[in-house]
């Protein structure tokens, strides 16, 4: 890539959260455990939805895509982190770093848009139930998901291309578990003001537009729920949104801790917040949806029992 040749830097050092051997061993087993739980949990969600015809609805189609995104997200970062924690060689190539950055930007953006799409789906289901089948037709659902994926891919390519223009000539040490744009910009020795301004401007659009859609959707949802006379019906309507609200709160809460701050104040302390949105959130999503959703629990039960029955016969 031109940026790499221009800067003369062919690799970076991913030092992670700690350089203490004892702490690295603890972190290794912690990250390995969380990674395995995340993979198993999200794979089970995808398989349960795919195998149960009762879950072939827009809400679960979006959920399966969210689980796939989370699965891809942790696989983009955690395996390399695990290798670094067990190895003295913590080098990541320039191309590898930009590749990791690309998928990070792409998948975080995709998460944003899928969560907004899920909020719109809940709005239609609760506020316009008689029109739900036509309003959330399979064709529209596929179109919405396609737009989410295309925009996310293009945005990832756009920011990654901008990073190829940055010149690195000083420190190559990255005190993070993966290559992240803020950290790379702080290592640059060229003027990054324009790139940082573009990143903040586009990032605010990516962050706040889906958030605004979710807020507006839930304002209308709450108004609709409050008009329901039956307490049991109110609870049932709210319970269909509770899982999504929990995931949104966890995702946006941890994401804002990292990115809604000036570049100059970004420090190694933000690594903890990074672990929260990069590892903990994808790990918690399957638990939130499976524990709060009866249909999901039943589908998981049927899928697992089916596999046990097949082995026994």
C-alpha positions in Angstrom: 0.0 0.0 0.0 1.2 3.5 -0.8 0.9 4.8 2.7 3.1 2.0 4.1 5.8 2.6 1.4 5.7 6.4 2.0 6.1 6.1 5.8 8.7 3.4 5.6 6.9 1.4 8.4 6.3 -2.2 7.5 5.0 -3.4 10.8 3.7 -2.4 14.3 4.0 -3.9 17.7 0.6 -4.8 19.3 1.5 -4.7 23.0 -2.0 -5.2 24.3 -3.2 -4.1 27.7 -0.3 -5.3 29.8 3.3 -6.4 29.3 3.6 -8.3 32.6 4.1 -12.0 31.9 1.8 -13.0 34.8 -0.9 -10.6 33.8 -0.6 -11.8 30.2 -1.3 -15.4 31.2 -4.4 -14.3 33.1 -5.5 -12.2 30.1 -4.9 -15.1 27.7 -7.2 -17.4 29.6 -9.8 -14.7 30.1 -9.8 -13.7 26.4 -9.8 -17.4 25.3 -12.8 -18.1 27.5 -14.7 -15.1 26.3 -13.9 -15.9 22.7 -15.1 -19.5 22.9 -18.3 -18.4 24.7 -18.9 -15.8 22.0 -18.3 -18.2 19.1 -20.5 -20.9 20.6 -23.2 -18.5 21.7 -23.5 -16.7 18.3 -23.2 -19.9 16.3 -26.0 -21.5 18.3 -28.2 -18.4 17.7 -27.6 -18.6 13.9 -28.2 -22.4 13.8 -31.3 -22.2 16.0 -32.8 -19.5 13.8 -31.9 -21.3 10.6 -33.3 -24.7 11.7 -36.6 -23.4 13.2 -39.2 -22.3 10.6 -41.1 -20.5 13.4 -38.2 -18.0 13.6 -38.0 -17.2 9.9 -39.4 -13.7 10.5 -37.8 -10.3 10.0 -36.8 -9.8 13.7 -34.8 -13.1 13.7 -33.4 -12.5 10.3 -31.9 -9.3 11.6 -30.8 -11.1 14.8 -29.0 -13.8 12.8 -27.1 -11.1 10.9 -26.2 -9.4 14.2 -24.9 -12.7 15.5 -22.8 -13.2 12.4 -21.4 -9.7 12.6 -20.4 -10.3 16.3 -18.9 -13.6 15.4 -16.8 -12.0 12.6 -15.9 -9.1 14.8 -14.3 -11.1 17.6 -12.6 -13.4 15.0 -11.0 -10.4 13.4 -9.3 -9.4 16.6 -9.2 -12.0 19.4 -7.2 -14.8 17.7 -4.3 -12.4 17.0 -4.5 -11.1 20.6 -4.3 -14.7 21.9 -1.2 -15.4 19.8 0.4 -12.2 21.0 -0.3 -13.0 24.7 1.5 -16.4 24.2 4.4 -15.1 22.1 7.3 -12.8 22.5 6.8 -11.7 18.9 3.9 -9.2 19.0 4.5 -7.9 15.5 1.6 -7.2 13.1 2.4 -6.2 9.5 1.3 -2.8 8.1 -1.1 -4.6 5.7 -2.4 -6.8 8.5 -3.0 -3.8 10.7 -5.0 -2.0 8.0 -6.9 -5.2 7.2 -7.8 -5.5 10.9 -8.8 -1.8 11.0 -11.0 -2.2 7.9 -13.0 -5.0 9.3 -13.3 -3.2 12.7 -14.8 -0.1 11.0 -16.9 -2.2 8.7 -18.4 -4.4 11.4 -19.0 -1.7 14.0 -20.8 0.3 11.3 -22.8 -2.8 10.4 -23.7 -3.4 14.0 -25.0 0.2 14.2 -27.3 -0.2 11.2 -28.6 -3.6 12.1 -29.6 -2.4 15.6 -31.4 0.5 14.0 -33.2 -1.8 11.5 -34.2 -4.1 14.4 -35.6 -1.0 16.3 -37.7 -0.1 13.2 -38.9 -3.7 12.9 -40.1 -3.5 16.6 -41.8 -0.1 15.9 -43.8 -1.6 13.0 -44.7 -4.8 14.9 -46.1 -2.8 17.9 -47.3 0.4 16.4 -48.6 -0.9 13.1 -49.4 -4.6 13.8 -52.1 -4.9 11.1 -49.6 -3.7 8.4 -46.6 -5.7 9.7 -46.7 -8.5 7.1 -46.8 -6.0 4.2 -44.6 -3.3 5.8 -41.8 -5.8 6.7 -42.0 -7.9 3.6 -39.2 -10.4 2.8 -38.2 -8.2 -0.1 -37.9 -5.1 2.1 -36.0 -7.0 4.8 -33.4 -8.2 2.2 -33.2 -4.7 0.8 -32.5 -3.1 4.2 -29.9 -5.7 5.1 -28.2 -5.3 1.7 -28.1 -1.5 2.2 -26.6 -2.0 5.7 -23.9 -4.3 4.3 -23.0 -2.2 1.3 -22.8 1.0 3.2 -20.7 -0.6 5.9 -18.3 -2.2 3.4 -17.9 1.2 1.6 -17.4 3.1 4.8 -14.7 0.7 5.9 -12.9 1.0 2.6 -13.2 4.8 2.7 -11.6 5.2 6.2 -9.0 2.5 5.5 -8.0 4.3 2.3 -7.6 7.5 4.3 -5.2 5.8 6.7 -3.0 4.7 3.8 -2.1 8.4 3.3 -0.8 8.7 6.9 3.0 8.8 7.4 4.4 6.8 10.3 8.0 7.5 11.3 8.2 7.4 15.1 7.0 4.8 17.6 5.5 1.6 16.3 4.1 0.5 19.7 0.3 0.1 19.9 -0.9 -0.3 23.5 -4.2 -1.9 22.4 -5.4 -5.4 21.6 -5.9 -4.5 18.0 -5.2 -1.9 15.4 -7.6 1.0 16.1 -7.9 4.3 14.2 -7.5 6.7 17.1 -4.3 4.9 18.3 -2.8 4.8 14.8 -3.5 8.5 14.3 -1.6 9.3 17.5 1.4 7.4 16.2 1.5 9.4 12.9 4.1 12.0 12.3 2.3 13.6 9.4 -0.6 16.1 9.8 -3.7 14.1 10.6 -6.1 17.0 11.3 -8.0 16.6 8.1 -8.3 12.8 8.4 -9.4 13.1 12.1 -12.0 15.8 11.2 -13.4 13.6 8.4 -13.4 10.6 10.8 -15.2 12.5 13.5 -17.8 14.0 11.0 -18.6 10.7 9.3 -18.4 8.8 12.6 -21.0 11.1 14.2 -23.3 10.4 11.2 -22.7 6.7 11.6 -23.2 6.9 15.4 -26.1 9.3 15.7 -28.2 8.5 12.7 -29.0 4.9 13.8 -29.3 6.1 17.4 -31.8 8.8 16.4 -33.8 6.1 14.5 -33.8 3.9 17.6 -34.8 6.7 19.9 -37.7 7.8 17.7 -38.8 4.2 17.2 -38.9 3.6 21.0 -40.6 6.9 21.7 -43.5 5.7 19.5 -43.3 2.2 20.9 -43.6 3.5 24.5 -46.5 5.7 23.6 -48.3 2.8 21.9 -47.6 0.5 24.9 -48.9 3.0 27.4 -52.2 3.1 25.5 -52.7 -0.7 25.9 -55.4 -1.2 28.7 -54.3 -4.7 29.8 -51.3 -4.9 32.1 -50.4 -8.3 30.8 -50.5 -7.1 27.2 -48.3 -4.2 28.1 -45.7 -6.5 29.7 -45.8 -8.8 26.6 -45.3 -5.9 24.2 -42.4 -4.5 26.3 -40.8 -7.9 26.7 -40.4 -8.1 22.9 -38.3 -5.0 23.0 -36.4 -5.5 26.2 -33.6 -7.7 24.7 -33.0 -5.2 21.9 -32.9 -2.3 24.4 -30.4 -4.1 26.6 -28.1 -4.8 23.6 -28.4 -1.2 22.3 -27.6 0.2 25.8 -24.5 -2.1 26.1 -23.2 -1.4 22.6 -23.7 2.3 22.6 -22.6 2.8 26.2 -19.3 1.1 25.7 -18.7 2.6 22.2 -19.3 6.1 23.4 -16.7 5.6 26.2 -14.1 5.1 23.6 -15.0 7.3 20.6 -16.9 10.3 22.0 -13.8 12.1 23.2 -11.0 14.3 21.6 -8.1 12.5 20.0 -5.6 14.1 22.4 -7.4 12.6 25.5 -7.3 9.1 24.1 -5.0 7.0 26.4 -4.2 3.4 27.4 -7.0 3.6 30.0 -9.4 3.4 27.1 -8.2 -0.2 26.4 -10.6 -1.4 29.1 -13.6 0.3 27.4 -12.3 -1.1 24.1 -12.4 -4.7 25.6 -16.0 -4.0 26.7 -17.4 -3.2 23.3 -15.0 -5.4 21.3 -15.3 -8.6 23.4 -17.8 -8.4 26.2 -20.7 -7.0 24.1 -20.5 -9.7 21.4 -20.3 -12.3 24.1 -23.3 -11.0 26.0 -25.7 -10.6 23.0 -26.6 -14.3 22.7 -27.3 -14.5 26.5 -29.4 -11.4 26.4 -31.5 -12.6 23.5 -31.8 -16.2 24.6 -32.6 -15.5 28.3 -35.1 -12.7 27.5 -36.9 -14.4 24.6 -39.1 -17.4 25.0 -39.2 -18.3 21.3 -35.4 -18.2 21.2 -35.1 -20.4 24.2 -37.5 -22.9 22.7 -35.7 -22.9 19.4 -32.3 -23.4 21.1 -33.8 -26.3 23.2 -35.3 -28.0 20.1 -32.0 -27.6 18.2 -29.9 -29.0 21.0 -32.3 -31.8 21.8 -32.5 -32.7 18.1 -28.7 -33.0 17.9 -28.6 -35.2 21.0 -31.4 -37.4 19.6 -29.5 -37.8 16.3 -26.3 -38.9 18.1 -28.2 -41.4 20.3 -29.9 -43.0 17.3 
